[in-house]
Amino acid sequence: MKKQPRRSSFITRVQNSQFRRLFFKNWLLVILCVILPLLVCSLISQYVSRKNLMQELDTSSQRSVRNTKATLQSLLDEAMDTLEIQSRDLSILTFLQQPRFSPSDYDFVIEAGDILSRISRDERRSLYDSVDAYSQFSNYLVSTLYRVQAYERIPDQSLVDTFSVYQEEHPRQTLFAQTRTSSYLGQQKHLITLYRIVAVAEQQKAFVSLSIDTDKLGQYLADELFPDQSAYLIVDASNRVILDTTHRLVGESLVLPTANQLVSSMNGKIGDENVRIAWTDVGEFGWQFVQLIPLSEFEATMRFEQNTINLVLLFSVLLSMLLSYLTTKKLFRPVEAILSILENPSNQQITDANGEINMLLTRILDLFEKNIALENQAIERVHALRRARSKALQEQMTPHFINNVLQVINWLAISETGNDNSRTSQSIILLADILDEGKKQKYSLVTVADEITYTKKFLELERLRYGDGIVCHFDIAPEAAKKLIPGISLQTLVENSVAHGFSARAGHGNIYVSIHDTPSGGLHIQVDDDGEGIEQATVDKLFSQLEKDFIYAGEHVGLINFFQRFLLIYGEDCRFDIRKSEYGGACVEVITPALGDEWLDSMDAGGEENAESV
């Protein structure tokens, strides 16, 4: 026999459910005592780190917003001071209230040049785009950009158009700021213009203005060393972005709540980018000054920290699994010794490492095996005794009850026909005799002579059904007639011939029963008929049923029961054969060994119950 390869101890342990249960128990203990606190500490650490980083970011952004707002505020204050000075200058006021003569006289031109000189002194070329003065009364513009011109000759009229549109909507405003796009020498500029209205005669209005280039203002406000780290925005009262140092959001809408503190902060999303928004209110014109800080670097730091924590947790889980496995392996060593002995108790090598355990377990296993064997024997005997008692009680009641019922039916038949010798009455009486004879067969074994008598009564009953066409020939050796045979056995073979051999022939045929001694002390039983015979496939199926523990109702169940009873009583030396008879029908042949002493002793003890319990 080929020796099977031994499985590795690791696979054997993993496949064992008890080992897995103990392993998971230890692992769960490690997780609850080590991994879970480590996870909680990691989450708390990550939360505190995130909160601290966000606080540092807010502190830095608040400081930056305050400083940059102060710069912006100083620029606006300077611009408004410039406008206020110009709006109070008597020379400028006088010029704005003069009508324009056409053609312009020399004194008007001289005065306009003087006004240009005055406003040019206030121009900040590094930041301002132009400083202007305009009067609707004269329709004349004095500008640091266009010099002194009649307004209709100026190519870019956005300065006055923006003023006129705003005045129609807000006629009472005297100081305001508006954004406009200026075109000069083919170059587009985005400007923030501050207007200061000066009243003139006949309901005509004039203004002095100062235009700030948003590109220059953005460069002035932005961090030159780190221009991409943040963006500065100015949002007007209508929530429209009028300045963006990165030029991405100019003209877009950005709705922010009113700052509830000096500098407010919140997270937001601009496009696909997460940003930290810090803003504060600018007192003039309802503006809000905003700083947008990309959170990409912050999120990268958080991801790195999260990945580090995940790696630590993964390593901890793997380490906990290894420790749990090693601990479980050590604790499971006695169980492995038990399993090894159970799998192969005869091939145990006792060494110093496992000698005491193996020797002790081997002795315990031997005791268990003996106890289990004794217990199984006791249980089997108890079950056999119960079955025998139940069967005996049932067999005592069933024939008695049926015999009483048949007597009642016979009385009814005689009452209805008035003839006590009718076929019905004879059949009932004969059946009652058969049952009574079977009741007298007190034991499982009867003599061959008694069985022949019982079989003949059965044949008389069959002749009442089919007529005298059934003829049975008996060839019984004198010595064989005295021997014991299982009860209702020959009747089974004869009934099989009548039911299966003669059914298609209206119950006509011959049956030949032969019983003789064998040299070994057994019986040679042979029943032939000249009926229809039996198919070989049926014979094969019938013998295959003998290998089963239970018989299910079906064809030839009587023969199967017959064979199993003989095997139970005579043992495996009992031989059976079913073949074609020399008379043309079927032949059933049974050769038994000598009856065992245990069956003879049970008969002497007197009772089927004892025989069944042997």
FENRA-V546903 format. One record per backbone hydrogen bond with DSSP energy under -1.0 kcal/mol. NH is the residue of the N-H (numbers start at 0). CO is the residue of the C=O. E is the energy in kcal/mol with one decimal. If there is no record, write none. Layout:
BEGIN
NH&CO&E, NH&CO&E
END
This chain:
BEGIN
11&7&-2.3, 12&8&-2.4, 13&9&-2.5, 14&10&-2.3, 19&15&-2.2, 20&16&-2.5, 21&17&-2.5, 22&18&-2.8, 23&19&-2.8, 24&20&-1.8, 25&21&-2.3, 26&22&-2.9, 27&23&-2.7, 28&24&-1.9, 29&25&-2.3, 30&26&-2.7, 31&27&-2.7, 32&28&-2.1, 33&29&-2.8, 34&29&-1.4, 35&30&-4.0, 37&33&-2.2, 38&34&-2.9, 39&35&-2.7, 40&36&-2.7, 41&37&-2.3, 42&38&-2.7, 43&39&-2.6, 44&40&-2.8, 45&41&-2.8, 46&42&-2.7, 47&43&-2.9, 48&44&-2.8, 49&45&-2.8, 50&46&-2.6, 51&47&-2.9, 52&48&-2.7, 53&49&-2.4, 54&50&-2.4, 55&51&-2.7, 56&52&-2.6, 57&53&-2.8, 58&54&-2.9, 59&55&-2.5, 60&56&-2.8, 61&57&-3.1, 62&58&-2.1, 63&59&-2.4, 64&60&-3.2, 65&61&-2.6, 66&62&-2.3, 67&63&-2.8, 68&64&-2.8, 69&65&-2.2, 70&66&-1.9, 71&67&-2.7, 72&68&-3.5, 73&69&-2.2, 74&70&-1.9, 75&71&-2.7, 76&72&-2.9, 77&73&-2.3, 78&74&-2.6, 79&75&-3.0, 80&76&-2.4, 81&77&-2.1, 82&78&-2.2, 83&79&-2.6, 84&80&-2.5, 85&81&-2.3, 86&82&-2.6, 92&88&-2.6, 93&89&-2.9, 94&90&-2.2, 95&91&-2.4, 96&92&-1.2, 97&94&-1.2, 108&104&-1.6, 109&105&-2.4, 110&106&-2.4, 111&107&-2.4, 112&108&-2.2, 113&109&-1.9, 114&110&-2.2, 115&111&-2.2, 116&112&-1.9, 117&113&-2.0, 118&114&-2.4, 119&115&-2.0, 120&116&-1.2, 122&119&-1.1, 126&123&-2.0, 127&123&-3.6, 128&210&-3.4, 129&210&-1.2, 131&208&-2.3, 132&141&-2.2, 133&206&-2.8, 134&139&-1.4, 135&204&-2.4, 138&134&-1.9, 140&148&-2.8, 141&132&-3.0, 142&146&-3.2, 143&130&-1.9, 146&142&-1.8, 148&140&-2.5, 150&138&-2.2, 152&149&-1.9, 153&150&-1.5, 160&156&-2.2, 161&157&-2.2, 162&158&-1.3, 163&159&-2.8, 164&160&-2.4, 165&161&-2.0, 166&162&-2.2, 167&163&-1.9, 168&164&-1.4, 169&165&-2.7, 172&169&-1.3, 175&194&-1.6, 177&192&-2.4, 179&190&-2.3, 181&188&-2.8, 183&186&-2.3, 186&183&-1.6, 188&181&-2.8, 190&179&-3.1, 191&211&-2.4, 192&177&-3.3, 193&209&-2.7, 194&175&-3.0, 195&207&-2.4, 196&173&-2.7, 197&205&-4.0, 199&203&-1.5, 203&200&-1.9, 205&197&-1.9, 206&133&-2.5, 207&195&-2.3, 208&131&-2.5, 209&193&-1.9, 210&129&-2.7, 211&191&-3.0, 212&126&-1.7, 213&189&-2.2, 216&212&-2.6, 217&213&-2.9, 218&214&-2.3, 219&215&-2.0, 220&216&-2.0, 221&217&-2.7, 230&291&-2.1, 232&289&-3.0, 233&242&-1.8, 234&287&-2.7, 235&239&-2.6, 238&235&-1.8, 240&251&-2.8, 241&233&-2.9, 242&233&-1.2, 244&231&-2.1, 246&243&-1.5, 250&240&-2.9, 251&248&-2.2, 253&238&-2.5, 263&278&-2.5, 265&276&-1.9, 267&274&-2.6, 269&272&-2.6, 272&269&-2.0, 274&267&-2.6, 275&292&-2.8, 276&265&-3.3, 277&290&-2.4, 278&263&-2.3, 279&288&-2.1, 281&286&-2.7, 286&283&-1.5, 287&234&-2.3, 288&279&-2.8, 289&232&-2.8, 290&277&-3.1, 291&230&-3.1, 292&275&-2.4, 294&273&-2.6, 298&294&-3.5, 299&295&-2.5, 300&296&-2.2, 301&297&-2.3, 302&298&-2.9, 303&299&-2.6, 304&300&-2.3, 305&301&-2.8, 306&302&-3.2, 307&303&-2.4, 308&304&-2.3, 309&305&-2.7, 310&306&-2.6, 311&307&-2.4, 312&308&-2.7, 313&309&-2.9, 314&310&-2.8, 315&311&-2.3, 316&312&-2.8, 317&313&-2.6, 318&314&-2.6, 319&315&-2.6, 320&316&-2.3, 321&317&-2.3, 322&318&-2.7, 323&319&-2.7, 324&320&-2.5, 325&321&-2.6, 326&322&-2.5, 327&323&-2.8, 328&324&-2.7, 329&325&-1.9, 330&326&-2.4, 331&327&-2.4, 335&331&-2.5, 336&332&-2.0, 337&333&-1.9, 338&334&-2.7, 339&335&-2.7, 340&336&-2.0, 341&337&-2.4, 342&338&-2.5, 343&339&-2.1, 354&350&-1.9, 357&353&-2.8, 358&354&-2.6, 359&355&-2.1, 360&356&-2.8, 361&357&-2.6, 362&358&-2.0, 363&359&-2.3, 364&360&-2.8, 365&361&-2.2, 366&362&-2.1, 367&363&-2.5, 368&364&-2.7, 369&365&-2.2, 370&366&-2.7, 371&367&-2.9, 372&368&-2.3, 373&369&-2.5, 374&370&-2.6, 375&371&-2.7, 376&372&-2.2, 377&373&-2.4, 378&374&-2.6, 379&375&-2.6, 380&376&-2.3, 381&377&-2.3, 382&378&-2.5, 383&379&-2.5, 384&380&-2.6, 385&381&-2.4, 386&382&-2.6, 387&383&-2.5, 388&384&-2.5, 389&385&-2.6, 390&386&-2.6, 391&387&-2.5, 392&388&-2.5, 393&389&-2.3, 394&390&-2.6, 395&391&-1.5, 396&392&-1.5, 397&393&-2.8, 400&396&-2.4, 401&397&-2.6, 402&398&-2.7, 403&399&-1.9, 404&400&-2.2, 405&401&-2.6, 406&402&-2.0, 407&403&-1.9, 408&404&-2.5, 409&405&-2.6, 410&406&-2.1, 411&407&-2.1, 412&408&-2.5, 413&409&-2.5, 414&410&-2.3, 415&411&-2.3, 416&412&-2.4, 417&413&-2.6, 425&421&-2.9, 426&422&-2.7, 427&423&-2.3, 428&424&-2.6, 429&425&-2.8, 430&426&-2.6, 431&427&-2.4, 432&428&-2.2, 433&429&-2.3, 434&430&-2.5, 435&431&-2.5, 436&432&-2.8, 437&433&-2.6, 438&434&-2.1, 439&435&-1.7, 440&436&-1.2, 441&439&-2.5, 445&484&-3.0, 447&482&-2.0, 448&480&-1.9, 450&446&-2.1, 451&447&-2.2, 452&448&-2.2, 453&449&-2.3, 454&450&-2.2, 455&451&-2.4, 456&452&-1.8, 457&453&-1.6, 458&454&-2.1, 459&455&-2.2, 460&456&-1.8, 461&457&-2.0, 462&458&-2.3, 463&459&-1.6, 465&461&-3.1, 466&462&-2.6, 470&508&-2.3, 472&510&-3.7, 474&512&-3.0, 476&514&-2.5, 480&476&-1.7, 482&479&-1.1, 484&445&-3.4, 486&443&-2.7, 492&488&-1.6, 493&489&-2.7, 494&490&-2.7, 495&491&-1.9, 496&492&-1.7, 497&493&-2.2, 498&494&-2.9, 499&495&-2.4, 500&496&-1.6, 504&501&-1.3, 506&501&-2.5, 508&468&-2.1, 510&470&-2.6, 511&527&-2.8, 512&472&-3.4, 513&525&-2.7, 514&474&-2.3, 515&523&-1.8, 517&521&-1.5, 520&517&-2.0, 523&515&-3.0, 524&589&-3.2, 525&513&-2.5, 526&587&-2.4, 527&511&-2.5, 528&585&-1.2, 529&509&-1.3, 531&500&-1.2, 538&534&-1.8, 539&535&-2.7, 540&536&-2.2, 541&537&-2.2, 542&538&-2.4, 543&539&-1.8, 544&540&-1.1, 547&544&-1.6, 556&553&-1.1, 559&555&-1.9, 560&556&-2.3, 561&557&-2.3, 562&558&-2.7, 563&559&-2.3, 564&560&-2.2, 565&561&-2.1, 566&562&-2.4, 567&563&-2.2, 568&564&-2.1, 569&565&-3.3, 570&566&-1.6, 573&570&-1.5, 574&590&-2.6, 576&588&-1.8, 578&586&-2.3, 580&584&-2.7, 583&580&-1.5, 584&528&-1.4, 586&578&-2.8, 587&526&-2.4, 588&576&-3.0, 589&524&-3.3, 590&574&-2.2, 591&522&-2.6, 599&595&-1.5, 600&596&-3.0, 601&597&-1.7, 602&598&-1.8, 603&599&-2.0, 604&600&-2.2, 610&606&-1.5, 611&607&-2.6, 612&608&-1.2
END
